Structure formats: structure tokens, C-alpha cells
Amino acid sequence: MNPNQYLSIICKQATASLKGNTVVKQVSTEGLKWFQDVRFGMFIHWGLYAILAKQEWVMHTDRIPVPEYEKLVSQFNPTKFNADEWVSIAADAGQKYIVHTSRHHDGFSMYDTALSDYKITNTAFGRDPLRELADACARRSDIKLGFYSSLLDWHHPAYRFREESGLAWSDYIEFLHGQVRELCTNYGEIACMWFDGDWPRHKMDESNAYFMAGGSFEYDKLYDMIHTLQPDAVVLNNHHEEPHPGEDVQGFEQDLPGMNTAGFNDTTVSDSPLEVCMTINDHWGYSANDHNHKSVKALVHYLVRGASAGANYLLNVGPTAEGEILPVHAERLRGVGQWLETNGESVYGTRAGVVSPTASTVSTRNGDTHYIHLLDYVSDNATLDNIPDSVSSARVLHTGESVRMERTDKGVVINVPEAQRDPIDTVVVLS
Ligand code: GLC
């Protein structure tokens, strides 16, 4: 019996990996397949910081002391929040999962946690948006909800203020793990747990109490709990390294796999399922002065370039303090959805393509069907390498018209007449 057979026998529901001699649970095979098939999700960064409208790091960047920042609690009353509306914007965009911040670095819980009073249900608003989003997702069958959780916490006394509070690091770990347990227990079946803020593990920066951790985050225990309570949920940790045991997906922040324009992603790309998270403008949390919204075309190109490399695309919006996704963002998202309506089969359920990507062409694949995405026309012809001999026909996906296809010594050459082109991305199906 090989080690993998052994592992699949002892872990009935979940798959597993080995760490030394210890078996570490992973997500179930079904959960992983679901995650890879859906390809497109909505990230939501929403918290108290939306009031200040200067992105989610404002507490740190403006060095706002805890008692000052806490005053935002009495101002928070997002009366325009409507979970069904947010979920329907995601659905219209063709997104199949939503990852919402349960607690960001500022330490404010956006749900009704029993483990802290510093939470949204203690504002004038008084409601639990994660409950309402979970219910809105449960009312339809095409979208799942998952949660972002910050490992670091600029507010918690056992994280930043152990000396003053007399609390211990273990108190913080109990809180962190306890919150994850709540999220994995109280909101039905979830898509994922998405961790962020791991960097103090590497850099114990004693000069900066915002970042100072006190020890390990006890990941083995944490991940094991998640995989036990939610066997189909994937675990991702945004530490910018290849996945560690118990993590199911490798994440890339603000860059496609293999690129490093943002400076976060100098790591290798592993064989694991991948996910690219990206802002729709330049910031995660609502920023009133950020008008650099990506176009529908740019968003589709990121989505399909990611898919061509085997990655999901988790696209972020930062709602306002009133609880609204900006109309310009809803409009861009719906534009992506419109393109997906006729071209979705070239994205959903696909895996990384076999054709070498170029500046203007990428590909995805589903079994023996290859989808060529013509993103730009540097020339009328596209030359494609690695096309299997079995491929004998080519057609434009959104019109159904067949396309001339010629085998040359440089590869297969296709030529889509101008009238057949989609201004965003013309998909040619080779089968
Ligand atoms: C970074 C930022 C954080 C954001 C995250 C999303 O780690 O610190 O604010 O939530 O990226 O990927």
C-alpha cells in the first residue's frame, strides 16, 4: 500500500498530507474540486475603517490610539446594508463564492461573536451581516460564503497589550481559535477560511507593538479543527509562501501566479490549486479618494489569465460605511458577468491550459476541449503551440461560427475575422 492509499483510508472524508509522522487533514476531494471549478469569487473588506474612508490600515497608518479608534463604534450604522443585494451583485458577476472579513487587523468583529464585546452587534446597527449574508447565500444554490480572519489584532489586549493587561499569548490563541470555531459552526456550510497577517511570525518587531506577536498561531490545531468541522472548506493563508500542511490553496496577492509587480510574490508557484486576490481599484477597504477602478476588460483579462494558470480570481470590493457596494463597482462586476454569460464554459470547470501563454493569448482546458482566449490583436493570426493532434475543429464560442485553422511547422494558426471578434476576449474552442 502506498502512503497516499493509506492516508485516504484513514481519513475517510478529508484528504490528508504528512508532516513528519503526523497525518494532517486537508479539504475533501469534493471540496477541492468545487473550489477549482468555480474559478471566480468576491472578496469583501468591510469594517469600522469604512467610516474614515482611508482603507483598512488607517488605524496603523494614522497611528490612531485604541480609545480614539473605538469611538467609531458609536458612529457605525450601515442602514443601507442589504445582504440579498450584495449576493445578487456577486451572482450577476458570475462569482460563485464570497469571502467576507470577519475581523480585520483593527480587531473589530463584523459578526455576533460571543468572545468579544468589540463587535458589530454592539453598534446602533445591531445586526449580524455575516448571518444575513449566510442566509442570503443559503436562499440560492449558486454561491457559498467563506470568511477572512486576521491573525494579528491591533486591539486585543492579549495581542498588543499583554504587559498592561496581564494576559498571556495563550489567551489570544484561545480567542483566535475560538472565533474560527464560531465561524465554522454557526453559519452553515462555508466555502473557505482565509487567513491574513501571518508576518509577525517571521519578524518579531519589538519596536512596533502593532506587529508584535507572542508566539505560534498553532496552525496544526487550527487547520485540523476547520477540516473536521467543515470538511469541504478550503484553507488558505496569505503568507506568500507555498502552502504548509493543512493549507489547501496557494494564494497570490495583487498579482497573477509567477508575476511580482506588487512585491509580495517572490515565491515559487506550487502544484496546489491557486487563488489570486486583487482589488477592483487600488485598495481593499473603502477609500474615498481611490478612483482607479479597473475596466471590465481588464477584470476579464485577469480572470482568464488566472484561469489559464490554474488559479481562481478573488476580486475585492470595499463597501462604504453606509453599507453600499459602490455603483461603479457593481457596474464593472455586472459587465464581467455579461461576458461570462456567453463565455462561461471557457472559465468554469476548466484547468490550466496547455498552450504557452503570450502577451495576447492564453488558454484554458476542460478535458480534450481547449479554449483559446484572444485578448488582443497584435496580428490577425494567432499561432498556438502544444495543440494535440486530435484537435480538428475550431469555432468562436460566442457566435458558434467555425474558424479557419491551419497546421504549420510553428504550430496551429487560427484567424478570427474582425466581425467575429469580442472586444473584451474572443474565445475560440478547439475540439
Ligand atoms: C494584505 C493587507 C490586508 C488585506 C490583505 C488582502 O495582507 O495587509 O489589509 O486584507 O492583503 O489580501
Residues whose N, C-alpha, C, O or C-beta is under 5 A from the ligand:
A	BS01	GLC	E56 D196 E253 C277 W284
